[in-house]
Amino acid sequence: MLEKAVYARRNHTAILAAAILLMCSTSASAADVLRVGLREEVHGLLAGPDGGAYAQVERPGGKTDVARVLPDGRTVLARGFPLLDGGALGPDGSAWYGGDRRSRLVRVDPAGTAHTVAVPEPGLLAPLASAPDGTLWGPSEEAETLTRLGPDGRLEQTASGHDPCSPRGLDRPPLVRAADGALWLADECRVLTRDGVVVELPGGADALAADPTGGVWVLQGDGYPYEVVHVTADGRLLATTLPRGSASDIAAAPDGSVWVAFRRCTVTRVGADGQVTNVPAPLAAKELAFDGTGQLWLANRARLARGLDGTCDGSAPRVRVPRRTSLAALRRGIPVTVSGRAHVTAYTTADVKEPAFSATPTTRTLPRAGRFRARVAYSERRQIERSPTTVRVVVSVTDDEGNEEGHEFRVRVTR
């Protein structure tokens, strides 16, 4: 049975008092433990049982490092992987990833040292969950099965309880191991399973987070606003409507609540009873995780932080694009003006009979406020010259604080 808990406006003083209490109980001392440049990206946050964490850092040129943050705050880098997929913590606190071949896994131990582990055919695509005995689970090519890698090195295909559903492309199905050892697995067709037993969801699952009692939290983004659904081990559901925009991640806390990130300077705590509290965050968090000591970790594209203390600058640089341009100027591109230092990607698509096969990207790293021109595909320009029309320009901006903003413009082309 699905119950519903709807967010309602509360007394501001009460919310502030609750937030302060939550901050004091959750965060001892917050600090940035990792920052990267505009052309780099932090993602794949895993918080370890020892109070440390792991994160992937994509570097220019296509290589990926694993940053291992030790419990004392020092960072060790395992460098130069061509590809990492998935991410699961083993029983010893090591982080496991799929490598550039399905027959090879990467294990980064708690000291930050990387090891390559051979896997028998057909291999393991991406480890997503583990067990105390060292077993790893990951997705298979078919929706009906999961891949299990046992501590003895043997691979097995196990039934998932799911039927073929809408394709995820490169996305991996949400998969977590519950506190009591059960496996929770979701798909995009509103089906959640616990060790193969089906639970019907009110919407598709974007993310899962295991609670301390064998249940699971589900982030649902089918509609707007987003919802989180708490599913108990025996299949009871409680849905809570979130008070903000598009959520990006969830993390289950030791007290049974779930915390939600929105890429903003505020995170939201939802209790098991559906009570909602907004809490200031030190960065515009995209990912969240709790470590084994109960400490909250936050990450976005540029930063990794531990704890909630600190102030957040959540304003990305502003973007301007003209409402119209001439055919002559279009040959040089559509001007995009950015108000500050940022990494910017602009895509253009023209409203023509035969559009280009894919949107044309123009990427720039601006060391200061400035302007560049977004290219329009030659085939589309030729059609526009015969019949002027409009060009759609989509611009994404990321700054040094990890703030991400997307903008869409329509530019009228005149003769």
C-alpha positions as CSV (number, residue, x, y, z in Angstrom):
1,M,0.0,0.0,0.0
2,L,1.3,3.5,-0.9
3,E,1.0,6.2,1.6
4,K,1.6,9.9,0.7
5,A,3.4,12.5,2.6
6,V,3.2,16.0,1.0
7,Y,5.7,18.8,1.8
8,A,4.0,21.8,3.4
9,R,5.4,25.2,4.3
10,R,6.5,25.3,7.9
11,N,7.4,28.0,10.4
12,H,10.8,29.4,9.3
13,T,12.1,29.5,12.9
14,A,11.3,25.9,13.4
15,I,13.0,24.9,10.2
16,L,16.1,26.9,11.1
17,A,16.3,25.4,14.5
18,A,15.9,21.9,13.1
19,A,18.6,22.6,10.5
20,I,21.1,23.8,13.1
21,L,20.5,20.7,15.1
22,L,20.9,18.5,12.1
23,M,24.1,20.3,11.1
24,C,25.6,19.9,14.5
25,S,24.8,16.2,14.7
26,T,25.9,15.4,11.2
27,S,29.0,17.5,10.7
28,A,32.0,17.8,12.9
29,S,34.0,20.1,10.6
30,A,33.5,20.7,6.9
31,A,36.3,21.3,4.5
32,D,37.0,21.0,0.8
33,V,39.2,18.0,0.4
34,L,39.4,18.2,-3.4
35,R,39.1,20.9,-6.1
36,V,39.7,20.5,-9.8
37,G,40.0,22.8,-12.8
38,L,37.4,24.0,-15.2
39,R,38.3,21.3,-17.8
40,E,38.1,18.5,-15.2
41,E,35.1,16.8,-13.5
42,V,34.5,15.1,-10.2
43,H,31.9,12.3,-10.0
44,G,31.3,8.8,-8.7
45,L,31.4,9.6,-5.0
46,L,31.8,6.6,-2.7
47,A,32.1,7.1,1.1
48,G,34.0,4.4,3.0
49,P,33.4,2.7,6.3
50,D,36.6,4.2,7.8
51,G,35.6,7.9,7.4
52,G,37.3,8.3,4.1
53,A,36.0,8.5,0.5
54,Y,36.7,7.9,-3.2
55,A,35.8,9.9,-6.2
56,Q,36.6,9.7,-9.9
57,V,38.3,12.7,-11.6
58,E,38.0,13.0,-15.4
59,R,41.1,14.8,-16.8
60,P,41.5,16.5,-20.2
61,G,42.5,13.9,-22.8
62,G,40.1,11.3,-21.6
63,K,42.0,9.7,-18.7
64,T,40.4,9.2,-15.3
65,D,42.0,9.3,-11.9
66,V,40.6,7.8,-8.7
67,A,41.0,10.2,-5.7
68,R,41.2,8.3,-2.4
69,V,40.6,10.7,0.5
70,L,42.0,9.2,3.7
71,P,40.2,9.6,7.0
72,D,42.8,12.3,8.0
73,G,41.9,14.4,5.0
74,R,45.0,13.6,2.9
75,T,44.3,12.7,-0.8
76,V,46.1,9.9,-2.8
77,L,45.6,9.7,-6.5
78,A,45.5,6.5,-8.5
79,R,46.1,7.9,-12.0
80,G,45.5,7.4,-15.6
81,F,42.7,4.9,-16.3
82,P,41.3,5.0,-19.8
83,L,37.8,4.0,-18.6
84,L,36.1,3.3,-15.2
85,D,32.6,2.0,-15.0
86,G,30.3,1.6,-12.0
87,G,31.6,1.7,-8.4
88,A,31.1,-0.5,-5.4
89,L,32.8,-0.7,-1.9
90,G,34.2,-4.0,-0.9
91,P,34.1,-5.4,2.7
92,D,37.7,-4.1,3.3
93,G,36.8,-0.6,2.2
94,S,38.3,-0.9,-1.3
95,A,36.6,0.6,-4.3
96,W,35.8,-1.6,-7.2
97,Y,35.3,-0.4,-10.8
98,G,34.8,-1.9,-14.2
99,G,37.8,-1.3,-16.4
100,D,38.4,-0.8,-20.2
101,R,37.7,-4.5,-20.7
102,R,34.9,-6.5,-19.2
103,S,37.5,-9.2,-18.3
104,R,39.4,-6.8,-16.0
105,L,38.3,-5.0,-12.9
106,V,40.1,-2.1,-11.0
107,R,40.4,-2.2,-7.2
108,V,41.7,0.8,-5.4
109,D,42.5,-0.2,-1.8
110,P,42.1,2.1,1.3
111,A,45.7,3.3,1.0
112,G,45.0,4.6,-2.5
113,T,46.9,1.9,-4.4
114,A,45.3,0.5,-7.6
115,H,45.2,-3.2,-8.5
116,T,44.1,-4.9,-11.7
117,V,42.0,-8.0,-11.2
118,A,41.3,-10.5,-14.0
119,V,37.8,-11.8,-14.3
120,P,36.7,-14.9,-16.2
121,E,34.5,-14.6,-19.3
122,P,32.0,-13.2,-20.0
123,G,33.3,-10.7,-17.5
124,L,31.6,-8.1,-15.2
125,L,30.5,-4.8,-16.8
126,A,30.3,-2.6,-13.8
127,P,30.4,-3.6,-10.1
128,L,27.5,-1.9,-8.3
129,A,27.1,-3.7,-5.0
130,S,29.0,-6.1,-2.7
131,A,28.6,-8.4,0.2
132,P,30.7,-9.0,3.4
133,D,32.2,-12.2,1.9
134,G,33.6,-10.2,-1.0
135,T,30.9,-11.1,-3.6
136,L,30.3,-8.4,-6.2
137,W,27.2,-7.8,-8.3
138,G,26.7,-5.9,-11.5
139,P,24.3,-5.7,-14.5
140,S,24.3,-8.2,-17.3
141,E,23.6,-7.6,-21.0
142,E,20.1,-9.0,-20.4
143,A,17.6,-7.4,-18.0
144,E,16.5,-10.8,-16.7
145,T,19.8,-11.5,-15.1
146,L,22.5,-10.1,-12.9
147,T,26.2,-11.0,-12.9
148,R,27.6,-12.3,-9.6
149,L,31.4,-12.6,-9.0
150,G,32.1,-14.8,-6.0
151,P,35.0,-14.5,-3.6
152,D,36.4,-17.7,-5.3
153,G,36.6,-15.8,-8.6
154,R,33.7,-17.7,-10.2
155,L,31.1,-15.8,-12.3
156,E,27.4,-16.7,-12.2
157,Q,24.3,-15.3,-13.9
158,T,21.5,-15.0,-11.4
159,A,17.8,-14.1,-12.0
160,S,17.0,-10.4,-11.5
161,G,13.2,-10.7,-11.4
162,H,13.0,-8.1,-14.2
163,D,11.7,-8.3,-17.7
164,P,13.2,-6.3,-20.7
165,C,12.2,-2.7,-20.3
166,S,13.0,0.6,-22.0
167,P,16.7,0.7,-22.9
168,R,19.0,2.7,-20.6
169,G,21.8,3.2,-23.1
170,L,25.0,3.6,-21.1
171,D,23.2,4.1,-17.8
172,R,23.4,1.3,-15.2
173,P,20.2,0.1,-13.4
174,P,20.0,1.2,-9.8
175,L,21.2,-1.7,-7.6
176,V,22.0,-1.6,-3.9
177,R,22.6,-4.2,-1.2
178,A,20.3,-3.8,1.8
179,A,21.5,-3.8,5.4
180,D,20.1,-7.3,5.9
181,G,21.9,-8.6,2.8
182,A,19.0,-8.5,0.3
183,L,19.6,-7.0,-3.2
184,W,17.3,-4.2,-4.3
185,L,17.2,-3.6,-8.1
186,A,15.1,-1.1,-10.1
187,D,14.3,-0.5,-13.7
188,E,12.6,2.2,-15.8
189,C,9.2,0.4,-15.9
190,R,8.3,1.1,-12.3
191,V,9.4,-2.3,-11.1
192,L,11.5,-2.7,-7.9
193,T,12.7,-6.1,-6.7
194,R,14.1,-7.4,-3.4
195,D,15.9,-10.6,-4.1
196,G,13.6,-11.2,-7.0
197,V,10.4,-10.3,-5.2
198,V,8.5,-7.6,-7.1
199,V,7.3,-4.3,-5.6
200,E,5.4,-2.0,-7.9
201,L,6.5,1.6,-7.8
202,P,4.4,4.7,-8.6
203,G,7.1,5.9,-11.0
204,G,10.5,5.1,-12.5
205,A,13.6,4.9,-10.3
206,D,16.5,7.3,-10.8
207,A,18.5,6.2,-7.8
208,L,18.4,3.9,-4.8
209,A,19.8,4.2,-1.3
210,A,19.6,1.4,1.3
211,D,18.3,2.3,4.8
212,P,19.6,0.7,8.0
213,T,16.7,-1.7,8.5
214,G,16.6,-3.6,5.2
215,G,14.5,-1.2,3.3
216,V,15.4,1.2,0.5
217,W,14.8,4.8,-0.6
218,V,13.9,5.5,-4.2
219,L,14.4,8.8,-6.0
220,Q,11.7,9.2,-8.7
221,G,11.9,11.9,-11.4
222,D,9.1,10.9,-13.7
223,G,7.0,13.9,-12.9
224,Y,7.6,17.4,-11.4
225,P,8.2,18.0,-8.6
226,Y,10.4,14.9,-7.8
227,E,9.5,12.4,-5.1
228,V,11.3,10.1,-2.8
229,V,9.7,6.8,-1.9
230,H,10.6,4.8,1.2
231,V,10.1,1.1,0.7
232,T,10.3,-1.1,3.8
233,A,11.7,-4.6,3.8
234,D,8.2,-6.1,3.8
235,G,7.1,-3.9,0.8
236,R,5.2,-1.0,2.4
237,L,5.7,2.4,0.6
238,L,5.6,6.0,1.7
239,A,6.0,8.7,-1.0
240,T,7.1,12.2,-0.2
241,T,6.9,15.1,-2.6
242,L,10.2,17.1,-2.6
243,P,10.0,20.9,-2.2
244,R,12.5,21.9,-4.8
245,G,13.4,21.3,-8.5
246,S,15.1,18.4,-10.2
247,A,17.0,16.2,-7.7
248,S,20.3,14.7,-8.7
249,D,21.1,12.2,-5.9
250,I,20.1,10.6,-2.6
251,A,22.0,9.2,0.4
252,A,20.6,7.2,3.3
253,A,21.7,8.4,6.8
254,P,22.3,6.2,9.8
255,D,19.2,7.5,11.5
256,G,17.0,6.1,8.7
257,S,16.4,9.4,6.9
258,V,17.4,10.2,3.4
259,W,19.2,13.3,2.2
260,V,18.6,14.7,-1.3
261,A,20.9,16.9,-3.6
262,F,19.5,19.4,-6.1
263,R,22.7,21.0,-7.5
264,R,21.9,23.9,-5.2
265,C,23.3,25.4,-2.0
266,T,20.7,23.5,0.0
267,V,20.2,19.8,0.6
268,T,16.9,18.3,1.9
269,R,16.5,15.8,4.7
270,V,13.4,13.5,4.5
271,G,12.6,11.5,7.6
272,A,11.1,8.0,7.5
273,D,7.9,9.6,8.5
274,G,7.9,11.9,5.5
275,Q,8.9,15.1,7.4
276,V,11.0,17.4,5.2
277,T,13.7,19.8,6.4
278,N,16.0,22.0,4.2
279,V,19.6,22.4,5.3
280,P,22.2,24.9,4.0
281,A,25.1,23.2,2.2
282,P,28.7,24.4,1.6
283,L,28.5,23.7,-2.1
284,A,25.9,23.2,-4.8
285,A,25.9,19.4,-4.3
286,K,25.3,17.0,-7.1
287,E,26.2,13.8,-5.2
288,L,25.9,12.8,-1.6
289,A,27.1,9.9,0.5
290,F,27.4,9.0,4.2
291,D,30.6,7.3,5.5
292,G,30.8,4.7,8.2
293,T,31.2,7.3,10.9
294,G,27.9,9.0,10.0
295,Q,29.7,12.0,8.2
296,L,28.0,13.4,5.1
297,W,30.1,13.9,2.0
298,L,29.1,16.2,-0.8
299,A,30.4,16.5,-4.4
300,N,29.8,18.4,-7.5
301,R,31.7,18.8,-10.8
302,A,34.5,20.9,-9.3
303,R,34.6,20.1,-5.5
304,L,34.5,17.3,-2.9
305,A,33.7,18.3,0.7
306,R,33.2,16.6,4.0
307,G,30.5,18.0,6.4
308,L,28.1,20.9,6.2
309,D,29.9,23.8,7.6
310,G,30.9,26.7,5.3
311,T,29.2,29.1,2.9
312,C,28.1,28.4,-0.7
313,D,28.2,30.6,-3.8
314,G,25.5,29.0,-5.9
315,S,25.4,31.6,-8.8
316,A,26.9,30.5,-12.1
317,P,28.0,33.1,-14.6
318,R,25.2,34.7,-16.7
319,V,24.8,34.0,-20.4
320,R,23.6,36.3,-23.2
321,V,22.8,35.4,-26.8
322,P,21.3,37.9,-29.3
323,R,17.7,37.5,-30.4
324,R,18.6,37.8,-34.1
325,T,21.6,37.7,-36.4
326,S,22.2,38.2,-40.1
327,L,23.1,35.6,-42.7
328,A,26.5,37.2,-43.1
329,A,27.2,37.1,-39.4
330,L,25.9,33.5,-39.1
331,R,28.9,32.3,-41.1
332,R,31.2,33.3,-38.2
333,G,28.8,31.7,-35.7
334,I,26.3,33.0,-33.1
335,P,27.9,35.2,-30.3
336,V,27.6,33.8,-26.8
337,T,28.6,36.2,-24.0
338,V,29.5,34.8,-20.5
339,S,29.8,37.1,-17.5
340,G,32.6,35.3,-15.7
341,R,35.3,32.6,-15.7
342,A,33.7,29.3,-16.8
343,H,33.8,26.1,-18.9
344,V,31.0,26.5,-21.6
345,T,29.5,24.2,-24.2
346,A,27.1,25.5,-26.8
347,Y,25.0,23.4,-29.1
348,T,23.2,24.7,-32.2
349,T,20.3,23.2,-34.2
350,A,18.5,25.1,-37.0
351,D,14.8,24.8,-37.8
352,V,15.4,23.4,-41.3
353,K,14.0,20.6,-43.4
354,E,17.1,18.5,-43.2
355,P,18.9,19.2,-39.9
356,A,22.4,18.0,-39.3
357,F,22.8,14.4,-38.0
358,S,23.7,15.7,-34.5
359,A,23.8,19.1,-32.8
360,T,27.0,21.0,-33.4
361,P,29.0,21.6,-30.1
362,T,31.3,24.5,-29.5
363,T,33.3,24.2,-26.3
364,R,35.4,26.9,-24.6
365,T,37.2,27.4,-21.3
366,L,37.1,31.1,-20.5
367,P,39.7,32.4,-18.0
368,R,37.5,35.5,-17.5
369,A,34.3,37.1,-18.7
370,G,34.2,37.1,-22.5
371,R,32.5,36.1,-25.7
372,F,32.9,33.3,-28.3
373,R,30.9,32.2,-31.3
374,A,28.9,29.0,-31.4
375,R,29.2,27.3,-34.8
376,V,26.3,26.3,-37.0
377,A,26.6,23.2,-39.2
378,Y,27.5,24.0,-42.8
379,S,24.6,21.9,-44.2
380,E,22.2,23.9,-42.0
381,R,23.7,27.2,-43.0
382,R,23.2,26.4,-46.7
383,Q,19.5,25.7,-46.1
384,I,19.1,28.9,-44.0
385,E,20.6,30.9,-46.9
386,R,17.8,29.7,-49.1
387,S,15.1,30.2,-46.5
388,P,16.0,32.2,-43.3
389,T,14.6,30.6,-40.1
390,T,15.5,30.3,-36.4
391,V,18.5,28.6,-34.7
392,R,18.1,27.0,-31.3
393,V,21.2,27.5,-29.1
394,V,21.6,25.4,-25.9
395,V,24.4,26.6,-23.6
396,S,25.7,24.8,-20.5
397,V,28.0,26.6,-18.1
398,T,30.2,25.3,-15.2
399,D,32.3,27.6,-12.9
400,D,35.1,27.0,-10.4
401,E,32.6,26.3,-7.6
402,G,31.0,23.5,-9.6
403,N,27.8,25.4,-10.3
404,E,26.1,24.1,-13.4
405,E,23.4,26.0,-15.4
406,G,21.7,25.3,-18.7
407,H,20.2,27.9,-21.0
408,E,18.2,27.8,-24.2
409,F,17.8,30.6,-26.7
410,R,16.2,31.0,-30.1
411,V,17.9,33.2,-32.6
412,R,16.1,34.6,-35.6
413,V,18.2,34.7,-38.8
414,T,17.6,37.7,-41.1
415,R,18.9,38.6,-44.6
